[in-house]
Amino acid sequence: MLARLHSVTLEGIEGIVCEVEVDVSRGGFEKPLIVGLPDAAVKESIERVRSAIVNSGYKYPDTRSLINLAPADVKKAGPAFDLPIALGILITNGVLPGDDLKGTLVVGELALDGRVRPVNGVLSMAMTAVANGFSKIIVPIDNAAEAAVVQNIDVYGVGSLSQAVGQLNGQLEAEPTVVDINEIFKIASVYDGDFGDVKGQQNVKRALTIAAAGGHNVMMIGPPGAGKTMLSERMATILPPLSLEESLETTRVYSSVGLLPRKSALIATRPVRSPHHTATGPALIGGGSTPRPGELSLAHHGILFLDEFAEFPRNVLEMIRQPLESRVVTVSRAKGSITFPANFMLIAAMNPCPCGYLGTSLRRCKCTPRQVERYLSRISGPLLDRIDIHVDVPPVSFNKLRSKAGRSDSDVIKQQVLKVRGIQARRFGNGKLTTNATMNHKQVEKFCVLDVNCEQLLKQAMAEFGLSARAHDKICKVARTIGDLDGAENIKPEHIAEAISYRKLDRSL
């Protein structure tokens, strides 16, 4: 007897609908066979399925069985096919009527006792189901809330194989899972830190406000203990709240690699990723034999904080140059390429020299000029060109550490950022371009008009510091953001001067 039902496999973070065909013959005692380009986890599923069926009180067929996963030219990975294969076998046994699964997509991993375990990537699977016209999806009960944020599909969570059979037979009453997205955002969109926790550093807070308002990348240079990590961890608190669309995109990435917190439906705060400087290239940008997202994609719609920037291997740092501009990561393999989203804000931090105390009064710097030059040269000019703002982070004095005056709370800064983001939204319309940092050269010429004084100031800076054409555009973009913060319609000389002051490393190199 032949049974047909549908499941889904992931390629990167995109879902591909697969037809699961189960054919149980009348005779023969050969070992069950799975075909259709399965990986090891899928091949092993037949043993899990056998035990789950028997331990759930159903009979497993003793005759030959063949399971085909179509399309045959797409690699099937992961344990999500366990539940559909088991239901297919039970259909051939007459336990279930096959018609009950029409228009239904099924995913889930089985334990040996018949429990249904959660799987990765259920949000993408539910989106794929809707895109392909399915009206119903059966998922592990721990993944039900995650799948239920997708509209126009009924989501049924099951905790065991017996429960799935009971629901499909009508023996158990089942209601689709429903979640309140607004309530989820209200509960989950809370940050722990606040900019008010950071004492002093008003010049750095100003630079980070500009960065948040215009979506600019930042490099912080300062000695150990000056507050670079503390500032970066609180950067997300002054960025605009995640929209539902942004939240879904970010959640898809986390769900696909199994990093979505247990029983969480959505990621409602902007992610902050802080990989160690020993991270490899594939860990940072993504890859592997079965390509999966890396740290750049996990920081999608959030912040990628690279501490000890100059300690990262140079070849690893060069890998992030292209994603910084294209906002995507493309992983190419012999059989094709997979694209992962990577629209993040880069915040890099480094010491001014190998010992970290050059130019400070905390300790005497013991580095020679040659050592300092070699240390700074670990970061290439083209990569520095892609970082809009370079700012010094000086050590904080005792008096400022103990002072309660001059606090800059996140809510106050966030209101400034939201006001400027509103100006940019009106400037660029409803397209994908939403911040000054994402302008191309033609848009820089259109929206960053300079008067004679501004032109002269910028010309002088380019000649004196040897700035590149890309640095020219970065200065104009940052100046445009500073002008927006001041409420100025046109860029003024003081805006250009401040933007030029944020090219410290161009002058150092």
C-alpha positions in Angstrom: 0.0 0.0 0.0 1.2 3.5 -0.8 0.8 6.6 1.4 1.7 10.2 0.5 2.0 13.2 2.8 4.1 16.4 2.9 7.0 17.7 5.0 9.7 20.3 4.5 13.5 20.6 4.6 15.6 23.6 5.1 18.3 24.9 2.6 20.0 27.6 4.6 17.0 29.4 6.2 14.7 28.8 3.3 12.2 25.9 3.3 11.6 23.4 0.5 8.4 21.4 0.5 9.1 17.6 0.2 6.7 14.8 -0.6 7.1 11.8 1.7 6.0 8.6 -0.1 5.8 5.4 2.0 5.3 2.1 0.2 4.8 -1.1 2.2 4.9 -4.3 0.2 2.8 -7.4 0.8 5.8 -9.8 1.1 9.5 -9.9 1.7 11.6 -9.2 4.8 14.2 -6.9 3.5 15.4 -4.0 5.6 13.4 -0.7 5.2 15.0 1.7 2.7 15.0 5.5 2.6 15.9 7.2 -0.8 15.8 10.8 -2.0 19.2 12.1 -1.0 18.9 11.7 2.8 21.7 12.7 5.2 22.8 10.5 8.1 20.1 11.8 10.5 17.3 11.0 7.9 18.7 7.5 7.2 18.8 6.7 10.9 15.2 7.9 11.3 13.8 4.5 10.3 15.1 3.0 13.5 13.6 5.8 15.6 10.3 5.5 13.8 10.2 1.7 14.3 10.7 2.0 18.1 8.3 5.0 18.4 5.5 3.1 16.6 5.9 -0.1 18.6 6.2 1.7 21.9 3.1 3.8 21.1 1.1 0.6 20.8 0.8 0.2 17.1 2.0 -2.6 14.8 5.1 -2.0 12.7 4.9 -3.8 9.3 7.2 -6.9 9.0 7.3 -6.7 5.2 9.5 -4.7 2.9 9.0 -0.9 3.0 10.4 1.9 0.8 10.4 5.6 1.8 11.0 8.1 -0.9 11.6 11.8 -0.2 11.0 14.0 -3.3 12.3 16.0 -5.0 15.2 13.5 -5.2 17.9 16.0 -6.2 17.5 18.1 -3.0 19.5 17.1 0.1 17.3 16.2 3.0 18.8 17.0 6.4 17.8 16.7 10.0 15.3 14.6 12.0 12.1 16.6 11.0 11.0 13.7 8.7 10.5 11.3 11.6 6.9 12.2 12.3 5.7 12.3 8.7 7.4 8.9 8.0 5.7 7.4 11.0 2.3 8.7 10.0 2.8 7.4 6.5 3.6 3.9 7.8 0.4 4.1 10.0 -1.6 5.1 6.9 -0.4 2.0 5.1 -1.4 -0.1 8.2 -4.9 1.3 8.0 -4.5 3.1 11.4 -5.1 6.5 9.7 -7.1 7.4 6.6 -4.8 9.0 4.0 -7.3 11.7 3.1 -6.9 13.3 6.5 -3.5 14.7 5.7 -4.4 16.4 2.4 -3.4 20.1 2.7 -1.3 19.4 5.8 2.4 19.7 6.3 4.0 17.6 9.0 7.3 18.0 10.8 8.8 16.5 14.0 11.5 14.4 15.5 10.5 11.2 17.4 11.9 9.8 20.6 12.0 6.0 21.0 9.0 6.1 23.3 6.9 8.1 20.8 7.4 11.6 22.2 7.7 14.3 19.6 10.8 16.4 20.1 11.2 20.0 18.8 13.1 20.7 15.5 15.0 23.7 14.2 13.6 26.1 11.6 9.9 25.7 12.3 9.2 29.4 11.6 10.7 29.1 8.1 8.8 25.8 7.6 5.4 27.5 8.5 6.2 30.3 6.1 6.9 27.8 3.4 3.7 26.0 4.1 1.7 29.2 3.6 3.6 30.1 0.5 2.8 26.7 -1.0 -0.9 26.8 -0.2 -1.1 24.5 2.8 -3.9 25.2 5.3 -2.6 23.3 8.2 0.8 22.3 9.8 1.5 19.7 12.5 4.6 20.6 14.6 6.1 19.5 17.9 4.2 21.1 20.8 7.4 23.0 21.9 7.5 24.7 18.4 3.8 25.5 18.2 4.0 29.1 19.5 6.9 29.8 17.1 4.9 28.5 14.1 1.7 30.3 15.2 3.1 33.8 14.6 2.7 33.0 10.9 -0.7 34.1 9.6 -3.2 32.2 7.4 -2.4 28.7 8.6 -3.7 26.5 11.4 -0.9 25.3 13.7 -1.4 22.1 15.7 1.2 21.1 18.3 1.6 17.5 19.3 3.5 16.0 22.1 3.5 12.4 21.0 2.9 10.1 18.1 -0.3 8.8 19.8 -1.6 12.4 20.2 -1.0 13.1 16.5 -2.9 9.9 15.6 -5.7 10.7 18.0 -6.1 14.2 16.6 -6.1 13.0 13.0 -8.6 10.2 13.8 -10.9 12.7 15.5 -10.5 10.8 18.8 -8.9 13.8 20.5 -10.3 17.3 20.3 -7.7 19.7 19.0 -7.7 23.5 18.7 -5.1 25.4 16.6 -2.4 27.3 18.6 -3.0 31.0 18.7 -0.5 33.6 20.0 -0.9 37.3 20.7 2.0 39.0 18.9 1.5 42.3 20.6 1.6 40.7 24.0 4.8 38.8 23.0 6.5 42.1 22.0 5.3 43.8 25.1 6.9 41.1 27.3 10.0 40.3 25.3 11.1 43.7 24.1 12.8 44.7 27.3 16.6 45.4 27.6 18.6 44.8 30.7 21.1 47.7 30.4 20.8 51.5 30.0 23.1 54.2 28.7 22.7 55.9 32.1 24.8 53.1 33.6 27.9 54.5 31.7 29.6 57.4 33.6 31.3 60.1 31.6 32.2 59.4 28.0 29.9 62.1 26.7 31.9 62.4 23.4 31.5 58.7 22.8 27.8 58.8 23.6 27.5 61.6 21.1 29.2 59.5 18.4 27.1 56.5 19.2 23.9 58.6 19.0 25.0 59.7 15.5 25.7 56.1 14.6 22.3 54.9 15.8 20.5 57.7 14.1 22.1 57.1 10.7 22.8 53.4 10.9 26.6 54.0 10.8 29.4 51.5 11.7 31.6 52.6 14.6 35.2 51.9 15.7 36.1 52.7 19.3 39.7 53.1 20.3 40.7 53.2 23.9 42.7 51.6 26.8 41.4 48.5 28.7 38.6 49.3 31.2 37.5 52.6 29.5 34.0 51.3 28.9 34.1 50.1 25.3 32.3 46.8 25.9 29.8 48.4 28.3 28.9 51.1 25.7 28.5 48.5 22.9 26.3 46.3 25.0 23.9 49.2 25.6 23.8 50.3 22.0 20.7 48.3 21.2 18.8 50.2 23.8 18.9 53.4 21.7 18.0 51.8 18.4 14.4 51.9 17.0 12.3 48.9 18.2 12.2 45.9 16.0 9.2 45.8 13.5 7.3 42.6 13.1 8.9 42.0 9.7 12.4 42.5 11.2 11.6 40.3 14.1 10.4 37.5 11.8 13.5 37.7 9.7 15.8 37.6 12.7 13.8 34.8 14.4 14.1 32.7 11.2 17.9 32.8 11.4 18.0 31.9 15.1 15.4 29.1 14.6 17.3 27.6 11.7 20.4 27.0 13.9 18.5 26.0 17.1 19.3 29.2 19.0 15.8 30.4 19.6 15.1 30.2 23.4 12.9 27.2 24.3 9.2 27.9 23.9 9.9 31.4 22.6 7.8 32.6 19.6 9.8 35.6 18.5 13.0 37.5 19.1 11.6 41.0 20.0 14.9 42.8 20.9 17.7 43.6 18.6 20.4 40.9 18.8 23.9 41.8 20.0 26.6 39.3 18.9 30.1 39.3 20.4 32.3 36.6 18.8 35.7 36.0 20.3 38.7 37.2 18.3 39.7 33.5 17.8 36.6 32.9 15.7 37.2 31.3 12.3 36.0 32.7 9.0 33.1 30.2 8.6 32.0 30.9 12.2 31.9 34.6 11.4 30.3 34.7 8.0 28.7 31.2 7.9 29.4 28.0 5.9 30.2 24.4 6.6 29.5 21.3 4.5 25.8 22.0 5.1 25.9 25.8 5.0 24.5 27.5 8.1 24.4 31.1 9.2 27.4 32.6 11.0 27.7 35.5 13.5 27.1 38.1 10.8 23.6 36.7 10.1 22.9 36.1 13.8 23.4 39.9 14.2 20.8 40.6 11.4 18.8 43.7 12.3 21.1 44.1 15.4 24.7 44.7 16.4 27.9 42.8 15.7 30.4 43.8 18.4 34.0 42.8 17.5 36.2 43.4 20.6 40.0 43.3 20.3 39.4 44.1 16.6 43.1 44.1 15.7 43.5 40.6 17.2 41.2 39.0 14.7 43.2 37.3 11.9 43.4 39.7 9.0 42.0 37.2 6.5 38.9 36.8 8.7 38.4 40.5 8.9 38.6 40.9 5.2 35.7 38.4 4.9 33.3 41.0 6.4 34.1 43.8 3.9 31.6 42.7 1.3 28.7 42.0 3.7 29.2 45.4 5.3 28.0 47.0 2.0 25.8 44.4 0.4 24.0 43.5 3.7 24.0 39.8 2.8 26.4 36.8 3.0 26.7 34.5 0.0 28.2 31.1 0.7 29.2 29.4 -2.5 29.6 25.6 -2.9 30.1 23.3 -5.9 26.4 22.5 -6.1 25.3 26.1 -5.8 25.2 29.1 -3.4 23.1 30.1 -0.4 22.4 33.6 0.7 22.0 34.6 4.3 20.8 38.0 5.5 23.4 40.2 7.3 22.0 43.7 7.8 23.8 44.6 11.0 25.5 47.6 12.5 29.2 46.9 13.2 30.8 48.2 16.4 34.5 47.4 16.6 36.7 48.1 19.6 40.5 48.1 19.9 43.4 49.3 21.9 45.5 52.2 20.6 48.7 50.0 20.8 49.6 46.4 21.8 49.9 47.2 25.5 46.8 49.4 25.3 48.0 52.5 27.1 49.4 54.7 24.3 48.4 58.4 24.9 46.9 57.8 28.4 48.1 58.8 31.9 47.0 55.4 33.4 50.3 53.7 32.7 53.4 54.3 30.7 53.2 52.8 27.2 56.1 50.4 26.6 55.5 49.9 22.8 57.9 51.1 20.3 56.7 53.2 17.3 57.4 50.1 15.1 55.2 47.9 17.3 52.4 50.5 17.2 52.6 50.8 13.5 52.6 47.0 13.0 49.6 46.7 15.4 47.5 49.3 13.5 48.4 47.9 10.1 46.6 44.6 11.0 43.5 46.4 9.8 43.5 47.1 6.1 42.7 50.6 4.7 39.7 49.3 2.6 38.1 47.8 5.8 38.6 51.0 7.7 37.0 52.9 4.8 33.8 50.9 5.5 33.7 52.0 9.1 32.0 55.5 9.2 33.0 56.7 12.7 36.3 56.3 14.5 36.1 57.7 18.1 38.5 57.8 21.0 37.3 56.3 24.4 39.5 57.9 27.1 39.8 56.4 30.6 37.2 57.7 33.0 38.4 59.8 36.0 37.4 58.9 39.6 35.3 62.0 40.0 33.2 61.1 36.9 32.8 57.5 38.1 31.3 58.8 41.4 29.3 61.6 39.9 25.6 61.3 39.3 25.4 64.4 37.1 25.1 64.4 33.3 23.4 61.1 32.9 22.3 60.2 29.4 19.5 57.7 29.7 18.7 55.4 26.8 15.1 56.6 26.6 16.2 60.2 26.1 18.8 59.3 23.4 16.3 56.9 21.8 13.8 59.7 21.2 16.5 61.7 19.3 17.3 58.6 17.3 13.6 58.0 16.4 13.1 61.6 15.4 16.1 61.4 13.0 15.0 58.0 11.6 11.6 59.6 10.9 13.3 62.4 8.9 15.2 59.7 6.9 12.1 57.7 6.3 10.4 60.7 4.8 13.5 61.6 2.8 13.9 58.1 1.2 10.2 57.1 1.0 9.0 53.6 1.6 11.7 51.7 -0.1 14.4 49.5 1.4 16.7 52.5 1.9 15.9 53.7 5.4 19.1 55.2 6.8 21.8 57.7 5.7 24.4 55.0 6.0 22.8 53.0 3.1 22.9 55.8 0.6 24.8 55.1 -2.7 27.0 57.7 -4.4 24.2 59.1 -6.5 22.0 59.6 -3.4 24.9 61.2 -1.6 25.1 63.8 -4.4 21.4 64.4 -4.2 20.9 64.6 -0.4 24.3 65.8 0.8 24.6 69.1 -1.0 27.6 71.1 0.3 28.0 74.9 0.1 31.3 76.6 -0.7 32.6 76.6 2.9 31.8 72.9 3.3 33.4 72.0 0.0 36.6 73.8 1.0 36.7 72.2 4.4 36.2 68.7 2.9 38.8 69.4 0.2 41.4 70.4 2.8 40.8 67.3 4.9 41.0 64.9 1.9 44.3 66.5 0.9 45.8 66.6 4.3 44.8 63.1 5.5 44.9 61.3 2.1 41.3 60.2 2.3 39.8 57.9 -0.3 36.7 58.4 -2.4 34.8 56.0 -0.1 35.9 58.0 3.0 34.6 61.1 1.2 31.2 59.6 0.9 31.3 58.3 4.5 32.0 61.9 5.8 29.1 63.3 3.7 26.7 60.6 5.1 27.8 61.2 8.7 27.5 65.0 8.2 24.0 64.5 6.9 23.1 62.5 10.0 24.6 65.2 12.3 22.6 67.8 10.3 19.4 65.7 10.9 20.1 65.6 14.6 20.4 69.4 14.6 17.2 69.7 12.6 19.1 71.4 9.7 17.8 71.2 6.2 21.3 71.7 4.7 24.7 70.4 5.8 26.7 73.2 7.5 30.5 73.5 8.0 30.3 72.5 11.6 28.6 69.3 10.6 31.4 68.5 8.1 34.0 69.4 10.7 32.5 67.0 13.2 32.2 64.2 10.6 35.9 64.7 9.6 36.9 64.5 13.3 35.5 60.9 13.3 38.2 59.7 10.8 40.9 59.3 13.5 42.4 56.1 12.1 42.7 57.5 8.6 45.0 60.1 10.1 46.9 57.5 12.2 47.6 55.3 9.2 
